[in-house]
Amino acid sequence: MNTIHEQAFEGMQNATIWQKRFSRVDTGKKQRLNNRAVAKNGLYLLLMFILLLAACSTPTAYPKAPVSGEDVIIGTLSFQPDTPQFLTYSSGNKNINLFVIKIDNEVLSFLDACLSC
């Protein structure tokens, strides 16, 4: 028959064995979670790099914007509601894309240019 001290010692040994087993499981799980986080961050960086390359690529050229002197004059009577009209304005050696849209009988215009343009 084991004494109380021997039983306590055996119980402590069993607890230590279980702690080691669980710590290995936890370490493996932590490593997998860490690997996923690294892969996720790498994917985000790759997507940002691709978007930056695409943003600064050669832009699409649209029909030339009608110019009168230094002003762009666009007749909006023929515009379909909620349908953008894309145009390209040339300034020096730069082409600047823009679009004009009619929403609720209000005409809005927007430039489509990156920072370098």
N, C-alpha and C positions, 0 to 999 in steps of 0.2 A: 504494500500500500504506500502510495506516494504521500509525502508530507505536504502541507500547505505551501511551503516555500518552493518545493520541487514543481508542484502544479502551477504556481505563479510563474516560475521560470520558464516552464514549457509554454505557457500561454503567451508570455512575452516573446519567446522565440517564434511562435506561430504568427503573432502579430507582426513581427519584424519581417518574416518571409512574405506575408501578404502586402505589407507596405512596399517592399521591393518590387513585387509583381505589379502592383498598381502604379508605382512611380514609373516603371518601364512603359506601361500602357499610356500613362499621361504624357510621358516624354515623346512617345511616338505620335500621339494625337497632336501635341503641340507642334511637332516638326511638320506634320502634314498641313496643319492650319497655317503655319509660317510659310511653307512652300506655296500654298494657294495664294496667300497675300502677295508674295513676291511675283508670282505668275500674273496675278491680276494687275499689279502696278506696272509690270512690263508690258502687258497688253494695252493699258491706258497710254503709256509712253509711245508705243508703236502707232496707235491710232492718232495721237496728236501729231506725230511726225508725218504721217500720211496726209492728214488734213492740212498741215502747213505747206507741204509740197503742192497739194492740189490748189490751195488758195493763191499761191503765187505763180501758178502756171499761166500760160498764154490764155488770156480771157477770150471768151466768145465775142465775135463782132456781130453787132446787130445793124439794122438799117441806119444810115446816117441821120442824125437829128437835124431838122430844118433850122438853119441859122440865118439871122438877120443882123448884120453887124457883129456885135459881141453877144447877142442874145439868142437863146433858143426859143423858138416860137412854135408851139404845138397846138393844132386845132383839136379841140376835145369834143366837138359836137358829135362826131362819128364814133366815139368810144362806147364800147359795150360795158354795162355796169359790172363791176367786180372782175374785170379782165385786164390784166396789165399789158401795157404796150412797151416793149423793150426797144431802146435806141442807143446809139453810140455817138458821143460827142468827141471830136478831135480838138485837142488843145496843144499846140506845138507838136511834139513828137509822141505825146501820150494820148491814148484812147480811153475815154471814161464812159463806162456803161451806166445807163440809168433806166429807170422805168417809171411810167406814169400810170396811175390807176384812178378810176372814178368809183367812189363809194358813197352812196346816199347823196348823189348829185354834188359831191365835193371832190375836186380833183387834187390828188396828192402825188408828189414826185419824190423819188429816192435815188440816191447815188449807189452804185454797186462798185465799190473800189476797196482795195486793201490799203494798208498804211503807206506802202511804198508808192502807190499810184497817186 
